[in-house]
């Protein structure tokens, strides 16, 4: 039998999603309403929120900097954007995780 892992998503208001988006780093020469960089440098696209899509995509999720399982909160100061593969890596390896995807103007790439 194949085991399928279900992902739990916290439901955030559109207002809070936008506030977390606004905290992310702007990309030079790109519209900040559409593109940003996560804390690993991966390129993300606003309309791709919660889209896990394909490898190296611009899909992103809201991440708890200090996980809720470690008494983290839903306060804005504890939230950040992460490209979906970076968030998955963090969830699986916290606290001993590192970024696996970064990017630039031409798109995302895997870090070695």
C-alpha positions as CSV (number, residue, x, y, z in Angstrom):
1,X,0.0,0.0,0.0
2,X,1.3,3.5,-0.9
3,X,1.3,6.1,1.9
4,X,0.3,9.6,0.9
5,X,1.3,12.4,3.1
6,X,-1.3,15.1,3.5
7,X,-0.1,18.6,4.0
8,X,-1.8,20.8,6.6
9,X,-2.2,24.4,5.7
10,X,-3.1,27.2,8.1
11,X,-5.9,29.3,6.6
12,X,-4.8,32.9,6.5
13,X,-6.9,35.9,5.6
14,X,-6.2,37.6,2.3
15,X,-5.1,40.7,4.3
16,X,-2.5,38.7,6.3
17,X,-1.3,36.9,3.1
18,X,-0.7,40.3,1.5
19,X,1.1,41.6,4.6
20,X,3.4,38.6,4.6
21,X,4.0,39.1,0.8
22,X,4.9,42.7,1.4
23,X,7.6,41.6,3.8
24,X,9.4,39.6,1.1
25,X,12.4,41.0,-0.7
26,X,11.6,43.0,-3.9
27,X,13.2,41.9,-7.2
28,X,15.1,44.5,-9.1
29,X,13.5,45.4,-12.4
30,X,10.4,43.3,-11.7
31,X,6.9,44.5,-10.5
32,X,6.8,44.0,-6.7
33,X,3.1,43.3,-6.9
34,X,3.8,40.2,-8.9
35,X,7.4,39.0,-8.1
36,X,9.4,38.7,-4.9
37,X,12.2,36.6,-3.5
38,X,11.9,34.3,-0.5
39,X,14.5,34.3,2.3
40,X,16.5,31.7,0.3
41,X,16.6,34.0,-2.8
42,X,14.0,31.9,-4.7
43,X,11.8,33.7,-7.2
44,X,8.1,33.5,-6.3
45,X,5.0,34.9,-8.0
46,X,2.1,36.4,-6.1
47,X,-0.6,34.5,-8.0
48,X,1.1,31.2,-7.3
49,X,0.3,31.1,-3.5
50,X,-0.3,27.5,-2.4
51,X,0.6,26.2,-5.8
52,X,3.1,23.4,-5.4
53,X,3.3,22.7,-9.1
54,X,6.4,21.5,-10.7
55,X,10.0,21.5,-9.5
56,X,11.6,25.0,-9.3
57,X,8.3,26.7,-9.9
58,X,7.4,30.1,-8.4
59,X,4.8,28.5,-6.1
60,X,5.1,29.7,-2.5
61,X,3.6,29.3,1.0
62,X,3.5,31.1,4.2
63,X,6.0,29.7,6.7
64,X,6.1,30.0,10.4
65,X,9.7,31.0,11.2
66,X,9.3,29.3,14.6
67,X,7.0,26.4,13.9
68,X,3.7,26.2,15.7
69,X,4.8,22.8,17.0
70,X,7.6,24.6,18.8
71,X,5.2,27.2,20.3
72,X,5.4,29.6,17.3
73,X,2.5,31.9,16.6
74,X,0.5,33.3,13.7
75,X,1.8,36.8,14.4
76,X,3.1,38.7,11.4
77,X,6.5,38.8,12.9
78,X,6.7,35.0,12.9
79,X,5.6,34.6,9.3
80,X,7.6,34.6,6.1
81,X,7.2,33.6,2.4
82,X,9.0,30.5,1.2
83,X,9.1,28.9,-2.2
84,X,7.2,25.6,-1.7
85,X,10.3,23.3,-2.0
86,X,12.1,25.4,0.6
87,X,9.1,25.2,2.9
88,X,8.9,21.4,2.4
89,X,12.6,21.0,3.2
90,X,12.2,23.1,6.3
91,X,9.2,21.1,7.5
92,X,11.0,17.9,7.1
93,X,14.4,18.9,8.6
94,X,13.7,21.7,11.1
95,X,15.7,22.9,13.0
96,X,18.6,21.4,10.9
97,X,17.5,22.6,7.5
98,X,19.0,24.7,4.7
99,X,17.7,26.3,1.6
100,X,17.5,24.0,-1.4
101,X,16.2,26.4,-4.0
102,X,17.4,29.9,-4.8
103,X,17.0,32.0,-7.9
104,X,17.4,35.1,-9.9
105,X,16.0,37.1,-12.8
106,X,16.1,34.0,-15.1
107,X,14.3,31.7,-12.6
108,X,15.0,29.2,-9.9
109,X,17.7,26.6,-9.5
110,X,18.8,24.0,-6.9
111,X,21.6,24.8,-4.5
112,X,24.3,22.3,-4.1
